[in-house]
Amino acid sequence: MAAENNYSEEGNKNLLTLAKADNFTDWMYDEVKPYLSLNFLKGIYYSVVLVAL
């Protein structure tokens, strides 16, 4: 059974393209890593946890 797709055609195209980019997440992390701080990461973590609740 296929999962329902709630994305626009353009959004779905972008997601499919990124899925093929094997090193994309590593590259993205390397790009933003110098700008990340522990406080920033804690804020992201707590935001995600609160949204999940």
N, CA, C and O atoms as CSV, one atom per row, in Angstrom:
chain,resi,resn,atom,element,x,y,z
A,1,MET,N,N,0.844,-1.182,0.000
A,1,MET,CA,C,0.000,0.000,0.000
A,1,MET,C,C,0.885,1.239,0.000
A,1,MET,O,O,1.758,1.374,0.857
A,2,ALA,N,N,0.672,2.133,-0.941
A,2,ALA,CA,C,1.486,3.344,-1.062
A,2,ALA,C,C,1.014,4.398,-0.070
A,2,ALA,O,O,-0.178,4.526,0.209
A,3,ALA,N,N,1.976,5.146,0.453
A,3,ALA,CA,C,1.644,6.231,1.385
A,3,ALA,C,C,1.027,7.389,0.620
A,3,ALA,O,O,1.390,7.655,-0.526
A,4,GLU,N,N,0.092,8.075,1.264
A,4,GLU,CA,C,-0.538,9.228,0.642
A,4,GLU,C,C,0.456,10.369,0.550
A,4,GLU,O,O,1.210,10.612,1.493
A,5,ASN,N,N,0.468,11.065,-0.562
A,5,ASN,CA,C,1.375,12.181,-0.803
A,5,ASN,C,C,0.604,13.482,-0.642
A,5,ASN,O,O,-0.320,13.755,-1.408
A,6,ASN,N,N,0.976,14.287,0.350
A,6,ASN,CA,C,0.294,15.558,0.597
A,6,ASN,C,C,1.088,16.758,0.098
A,6,ASN,O,O,0.774,17.894,0.453
A,7,TYR,N,N,2.113,16.525,-0.719
A,7,TYR,CA,C,2.964,17.608,-1.194
A,7,TYR,C,C,2.523,18.078,-2.569
A,7,TYR,O,O,1.899,17.335,-3.328
A,8,SER,N,N,2.860,19.330,-2.878
A,8,SER,CA,C,2.597,19.825,-4.218
A,8,SER,C,C,3.473,19.069,-5.203
A,8,SER,O,O,4.415,18.385,-4.801
A,9,GLU,N,N,3.176,19.183,-6.468
A,9,GLU,CA,C,3.979,18.502,-7.479
A,9,GLU,C,C,5.431,18.963,-7.414
A,9,GLU,O,O,6.347,18.145,-7.497
A,10,GLU,N,N,5.645,20.277,-7.265
A,10,GLU,CA,C,7.005,20.810,-7.184
A,10,GLU,C,C,7.702,20.348,-5.900
A,10,GLU,O,O,8.879,19.989,-5.934
A,11,GLY,N,N,6.990,20.355,-4.774
A,11,GLY,CA,C,7.563,19.895,-3.513
A,11,GLY,C,C,7.936,18.423,-3.577
A,11,GLY,O,O,8.993,18.024,-3.089
A,12,ASN,N,N,7.073,17.621,-4.176
A,12,ASN,CA,C,7.355,16.193,-4.313
A,12,ASN,C,C,8.581,15.976,-5.201
A,12,ASN,O,O,9.415,15.118,-4.913
A,13,LYS,N,N,8.687,16.749,-6.273
A,13,LYS,CA,C,9.846,16.652,-7.166
A,13,LYS,C,C,11.130,16.962,-6.402
A,13,LYS,O,O,12.130,16.260,-6.551
A,14,ASN,N,N,11.100,18.015,-5.582
A,14,ASN,CA,C,12.273,18.383,-4.788
A,14,ASN,C,C,12.650,17.289,-3.795
A,14,ASN,O,O,13.829,16.970,-3.641
A,15,LEU,N,N,11.662,16.716,-3.126
A,15,LEU,CA,C,11.931,15.646,-2.161
A,15,LEU,C,C,12.519,14.408,-2.833
A,15,LEU,O,O,13.432,13.782,-2.294
A,16,LEU,N,N,12.006,14.060,-3.991
A,16,LEU,CA,C,12.532,12.903,-4.721
A,16,LEU,C,C,13.970,13.151,-5.174
A,16,LEU,O,O,14.801,12.243,-5.143
A,17,THR,N,N,14.259,14.380,-5.593
A,17,THR,CA,C,15.620,14.731,-5.999
A,17,THR,C,C,16.569,14.646,-4.814
A,17,THR,O,O,17.659,14.088,-4.936
A,18,LEU,N,N,16.172,15.192,-3.669
A,18,LEU,CA,C,17.013,15.141,-2.473
A,18,LEU,C,C,17.227,13.713,-1.987
A,18,LEU,O,O,18.287,13.396,-1.448
A,19,ALA,N,N,16.243,12.858,-2.170
A,19,ALA,CA,C,16.372,11.460,-1.752
A,19,ALA,C,C,17.494,10.755,-2.513
A,19,ALA,O,O,18.081,9.795,-2.015
A,20,LYS,N,N,17.784,11.233,-3.711
A,20,LYS,CA,C,18.850,10.640,-4.523
A,20,LYS,C,C,20.215,11.233,-4.199
A,20,LYS,O,O,21.237,10.699,-4.630
A,21,ALA,N,N,20.247,12.317,-3.454
A,21,ALA,CA,C,21.500,13.002,-3.128
A,21,ALA,C,C,22.100,12.364,-1.879
A,21,ALA,O,O,21.814,12.790,-0.760
A,22,ASP,N,N,22.922,11.354,-2.072
A,22,ASP,CA,C,23.442,10.547,-0.965
A,22,ASP,C,C,24.183,11.346,0.097
A,22,ASP,O,O,24.059,11.039,1.283
A,23,ASN,N,N,24.935,12.341,-0.283
A,23,ASN,CA,C,25.756,13.087,0.674
A,23,ASN,C,C,25.145,14.429,1.072
A,23,ASN,O,O,25.821,15.255,1.685
A,24,PHE,N,N,23.890,14.654,0.734
A,24,PHE,CA,C,23.289,15.962,0.972
A,24,PHE,C,C,23.274,16.340,2.451
A,24,PHE,O,O,23.665,17.451,2.806
A,25,THR,N,N,22.832,15.436,3.309
A,25,THR,CA,C,22.734,15.790,4.729
A,25,THR,C,C,24.111,16.024,5.344
A,25,THR,O,O,24.275,16.908,6.184
A,26,ASP,N,N,25.102,15.233,4.927
A,26,ASP,CA,C,26.463,15.462,5.418
A,26,ASP,C,C,26.983,16.822,4.976
A,26,ASP,O,O,27.582,17.555,5.763
A,27,TRP,N,N,26.749,17.154,3.712
A,27,TRP,CA,C,27.184,18.444,3.179
A,27,TRP,C,C,26.481,19.595,3.909
A,27,TRP,O,O,27.113,20.577,4.297
A,28,MET,N,N,25.178,19.457,4.086
A,28,MET,CA,C,24.402,20.520,4.752
A,28,MET,C,C,24.896,20.724,6.179
A,28,MET,O,O,25.047,21.861,6.628
A,29,TYR,N,N,25.148,19.637,6.890
A,29,TYR,CA,C,25.650,19.746,8.257
A,29,TYR,C,C,27.007,20.446,8.273
A,29,TYR,O,O,27.246,21.318,9.109
A,30,ASP,N,N,27.894,20.071,7.354
A,30,ASP,CA,C,29.212,20.701,7.292
A,30,ASP,C,C,29.103,22.201,7.020
A,30,ASP,O,O,29.919,22.986,7.502
A,31,GLU,N,N,28.098,22.588,6.251
A,31,GLU,CA,C,27.911,24.007,5.930
A,31,GLU,C,C,27.436,24.819,7.137
A,31,GLU,O,O,27.880,25.951,7.327
A,32,VAL,N,N,26.551,24.264,7.947
A,32,VAL,CA,C,25.982,25.021,9.069
A,32,VAL,C,C,26.719,24.799,10.388
A,32,VAL,O,O,26.543,25.571,11.331
A,33,LYS,N,N,27.527,23.773,10.462
A,33,LYS,CA,C,28.213,23.411,11.703
A,33,LYS,C,C,28.960,24.573,12.364
A,33,LYS,O,O,28.866,24.720,13.582
A,34,PRO,N,N,29.703,25.411,11.614
A,34,PRO,CA,C,30.430,26.503,12.269
A,34,PRO,C,C,29.517,27.523,12.964
A,34,PRO,O,O,29.963,28.265,13.839
A,35,TYR,N,N,28.258,27.555,12.574
A,35,TYR,CA,C,27.334,28.564,13.111
A,35,TYR,C,C,26.454,28.034,14.232
A,35,TYR,O,O,25.698,28.790,14.842
A,36,LEU,N,N,26.549,26.757,14.500
A,36,LEU,CA,C,25.714,26.148,15.535
A,36,LEU,C,C,26.356,26.302,16.909
A,36,LEU,O,O,27.574,26.204,17.059
A,37,SER,N,N,25.528,26.539,17.886
A,37,SER,CA,C,25.997,26.587,19.262
A,37,SER,C,C,25.172,25.614,20.080
A,37,SER,O,O,24.109,25.172,19.644
A,38,LEU,N,N,25.655,25.284,21.252
A,38,LEU,CA,C,24.929,24.356,22.111
A,38,LEU,C,C,23.557,24.916,22.467
A,38,LEU,O,O,22.576,24.172,22.485
A,39,ASN,N,N,23.472,26.202,22.748
A,39,ASN,CA,C,22.173,26.800,23.088
A,39,ASN,C,C,21.202,26.708,21.924
A,39,ASN,O,O,20.016,26.446,22.121
A,40,PHE,N,N,21.700,26.923,20.708
A,40,PHE,CA,C,20.851,26.811,19.529
A,40,PHE,C,C,20.323,25.389,19.394
A,40,PHE,O,O,19.132,25.183,19.159
A,41,LEU,N,N,21.207,24.413,19.543
A,41,LEU,CA,C,20.804,23.017,19.410
A,41,LEU,C,C,19.811,22.613,20.494
A,41,LEU,O,O,18.873,21.862,20.229
A,42,LYS,N,N,20.014,23.107,21.712
A,42,LYS,CA,C,19.055,22.819,22.794
A,42,LYS,C,C,17.693,23.401,22.447
A,42,LYS,O,O,16.667,22.763,22.684
A,43,GLY,N,N,17.675,24.604,21.890
A,43,GLY,CA,C,16.411,25.229,21.502
A,43,GLY,C,C,15.678,24.426,20.454
A,43,GLY,O,O,14.461,24.255,20.536
A,44,ILE,N,N,16.411,23.928,19.462
A,44,ILE,CA,C,15.802,23.095,18.426
A,44,ILE,C,C,15.257,21.813,19.047
A,44,ILE,O,O,14.134,21.406,18.747
A,45,TYR,N,N,16.037,21.184,19.900
A,45,TYR,CA,C,15.608,19.936,20.548
A,45,TYR,C,C,14.314,20.159,21.344
A,45,TYR,O,O,13.351,19.406,21.197
A,46,TYR,N,N,14.300,21.180,22.171
A,46,TYR,CA,C,13.119,21.419,23.000
A,46,TYR,C,C,11.915,21.808,22.154
A,46,TYR,O,O,10.785,21.462,22.497
A,47,SER,N,N,12.138,22.525,21.051
A,47,SER,CA,C,11.023,22.867,20.162
A,47,SER,C,C,10.415,21.617,19.573
A,47,SER,O,O,9.193,21.489,19.509
A,48,VAL,N,N,11.257,20.689,19.141
A,48,VAL,CA,C,10.768,19.453,18.538
A,48,VAL,C,C,10.040,18.617,19.574
A,48,VAL,O,O,8.988,18.050,19.280
A,49,VAL,N,N,10.581,18.532,20.779
A,49,VAL,CA,C,9.954,17.740,21.840
A,49,VAL,C,C,8.593,18.335,22.200
A,49,VAL,O,O,7.619,17.600,22.361
A,50,LEU,N,N,8.523,19.637,22.325
A,50,LEU,CA,C,7.248,20.265,22.693
A,50,LEU,C,C,6.201,20.100,21.602
A,50,LEU,O,O,5.025,19.897,21.902
A,51,VAL,N,N,6.606,20.183,20.353
A,51,VAL,CA,C,5.653,19.992,19.254
A,51,VAL,C,C,5.157,18.551,19.242
A,51,VAL,O,O,3.989,18.291,18.952
A,52,ALA,N,N,6.061,17.608,19.560
A,52,ALA,CA,C,5.682,16.192,19.546
A,52,ALA,C,C,4.679,15.856,20.652
A,52,ALA,O,O,3.895,14.916,20.525
A,53,LEU,N,N,4.712,16.630,21.729
A,53,LEU,CA,C,3.778,16.357,22.835
A,53,LEU,C,C,2.416,16.822,22.431
A,53,LEU,O,O,1.467,16.696,23.204
